[in-house]
Each structure stands twice: as structure tokens, then as C-alpha cells.
Amino acid sequence: MKGGKLIIFSAPSGSGKTTIVRHLLERPELNLAFSVSATSRPRRGKEKNKEHYYFMSVSEFKQHIKNDDFLEWEEVYRDNFYGTLKSEVERLWSEGKNVIFDIDVVGGLRIKKKFPEQTLAVFVKPPSVDELKIRLKKRSTESDDKINMRIAKASVELATAPQFDKIIKNYDLDVALKEAEQLVADFVQDSNKE
């Protein structure tokens, strides 16, 4: 696999990475396309297949693992798989795009390890774990048990922050958006000079 640049945004749930990624996708000068992940988890709300995720059963997901179809994958929670299909990245690269990911920290670091020169890995740090809990509750998309699982996982994820190329502290969303935009613009421009 050879192609354009890979820009990874990872963080605990509720840190604001999805908001940042959506903002960056609206900047045409960055030439970004979103990598749609695959998952075995059920759809939530109005999510659409191939737009929000490639939804598949656990057995389908495991078959793709066997076929070595993933750039990276992880069983985030029991029978709750997430992964990046190689075909998705190749499709976006064939369109001449830089690929942006909104991805779990383990997956983000795996991609960075496979493509160290082509990848900018950014960790989005929340103001606090308490603030994360408030944000997750405001979403009203998950049970208290799921939220508590995410909070427990957040402590582990926060410890991985130093392994990323850059850390954005999302205390003020406007500041975080500007910082993310500048980081990605610099990374993409540097690649255009090569």
C-alpha cells in the first residue's frame, strides 16, 4: 500500500475528536477524505451503512480478519470490533486524497507504526475525566453501564498520549479547532514539497 498522507485523531470518547475531524473535512485546502471504519456493533440512531461505518456481523468481521483485509482492527469491547479496511484507504488514496481518521488510540498507533513517515498522529486530550463523563451523559446515546465502561477505558487511553506526534488539549473548542487546522495544514504542505 502506497499513497497519500494519513492523519489520525484519537482520544477517549467525549474528548471532541469527532467534532475536530468534521471541522477539518470542511477545509477544502487540506484535501482530506474521511476513512469510514468497519464495526460489528449495532447501529445507533440514524447511522447509515458505508457513511458512518461499514456495519457487519461479528462473523463477517472475523472473516475479514482471516482474509487480512484490515489495516488495523481491535476488539474494543467483547464482540464489539472496530477496524480500518485496507480497501477503504486505497479507495481514498486513488482519489488523490489525504486520509483522515477518527479512531481509537490502539488503532491509531498501529497505523502510525505501519506508516511512520506518512502519518500524523494527534491525541485530543479532554479537560478532565469528570468533563468526559458529563459530555457522554449529554449525548444520551448510551446506558450508564456503557458510559462507565468508556470512563474506565479513558484512563488507559490518556496514558498513551505521549506516544502520539502531537497532543491537542481540548479545553476550549475554538482554540482546539484552530490548532488542529494549523497542524494538519503544516503536515499536508510539507508533504506537497517532497
Residue pairs with C-beta under 8 A, 6 or more apart in sequence:
1 71
1 86
1 89
1 90
1 93
2 93
3 89
3 90
3 92
3 93
3 94
3 99
3 118
4 92
4 93
4 96
4 97
4 98
4 99
4 118
4 191
5 98
5 99
5 118
5 119
5 120
5 187
5 188
5 191
6 89
6 98
6 99
6 101
6 111
6 115
6 118
6 119
6 120
7 24
7 32
7 98
7 99
7 100
7 101
7 119
7 120
7 122
7 184
7 187
7 188
8 100
8 101
8 103
8 108
8 111
8 112
8 119
8 120
8 121
8 122
8 164
9 17
9 20
9 21
9 100
9 101
9 102
9 103
9 108
9 122
9 124
9 180
10 17
10 101
10 103
10 104
10 105
10 107
10 108
10 109
10 121
10 122
10 123
10 124
10 157
10 160
10 164
11 17
11 105
11 123
11 124
11 125
11 126
11 157
11 170
12 126
12 132
12 150
12 153
12 154
12 157
12 158
13 132
13 136
13 150
13 153
13 154
14 126
14 131
14 132
14 133
14 135
14 136
14 139
14 150
14 154
15 124
15 125
15 126
15 132
15 170
16 124
16 126
16 170
16 173
16 176
17 102
17 124
18 102
19 173
19 177
20 124
20 168
20 170
20 176
20 177
20 180
21 34
21 100
21 101
21 102
23 177
23 180
23 181
24 30
24 32
24 100
24 180
24 181
24 184
25 32
25 33
25 34
25 100
27 181
27 184
27 185
29 185
30 98
30 181
30 184
30 185
30 188
31 96
31 97
31 98
31 188
32 97
32 98
32 99
32 100
32 184
33 92
33 95
33 97
33 98
33 99
33 100
34 99
34 100
34 101
34 102
35 84
35 88
35 89
35 92
35 99
35 100
35 101
35 103
36 50
36 51
36 52
36 53
36 54
36 88
37 53
37 54
37 82
37 83
37 84
37 101
37 103
38 53
38 54
38 55
38 56
38 61
38 64
38 70
38 73
38 81
38 82
38 83
38 84
38 85
38 88
39 53
39 54
39 55
39 56
39 61
39 80
39 81
39 82
39 83
40 55
40 56
40 57
40 58
40 60
40 61
40 79
40 80
40 81
40 82
41 55
41 80
41 81
41 82
42 55
43 49
43 52
43 53
43 55
44 141
45 141
47 53
47 55
49 55
54 85
54 88
56 64
58 79
58 81
61 73
61 81
61 83
62 81
64 70
64 73
64 83
64 85
65 73
65 83
69 85
69 86
69 87
70 83
70 84
70 85
70 86
71 83
71 84
71 85
71 86
71 89
71 110
71 111
71 114
72 83
72 84
72 106
72 107
72 110
72 111
72 114
73 81
73 82
73 83
73 84
73 107
74 81
74 82
74 83
74 104
74 106
74 107
75 81
76 82
76 104
77 149
82 103
82 104
82 107
83 107
84 101
84 103
84 107
84 111
89 99
92 99
93 99
98 188
98 191
100 184
101 107
101 108
101 111
103 111
104 157
105 123
105 157
105 160
106 160
108 121
108 164
109 121
109 160
109 163
109 164
111 119
111 121
112 119
112 121
112 164
112 165
118 191
119 165
120 165
120 166
120 183
120 184
120 187
121 163
121 164
121 165
121 166
122 164
122 165
122 166
122 167
122 168
122 180
122 183
123 160
123 161
123 164
123 166
123 167
123 168
124 167
124 168
124 170
124 176
125 158
125 161
125 167
125 168
125 169
125 170
126 132
126 135
126 154
126 170
127 169
127 170
127 171
129 151
129 154
129 155
129 158
132 150
132 151
132 154
133 147
133 151
136 142
136 147
136 150
136 151
137 147
142 150
161 167
166 183
168 176
168 179
168 180
168 183
169 176
170 176
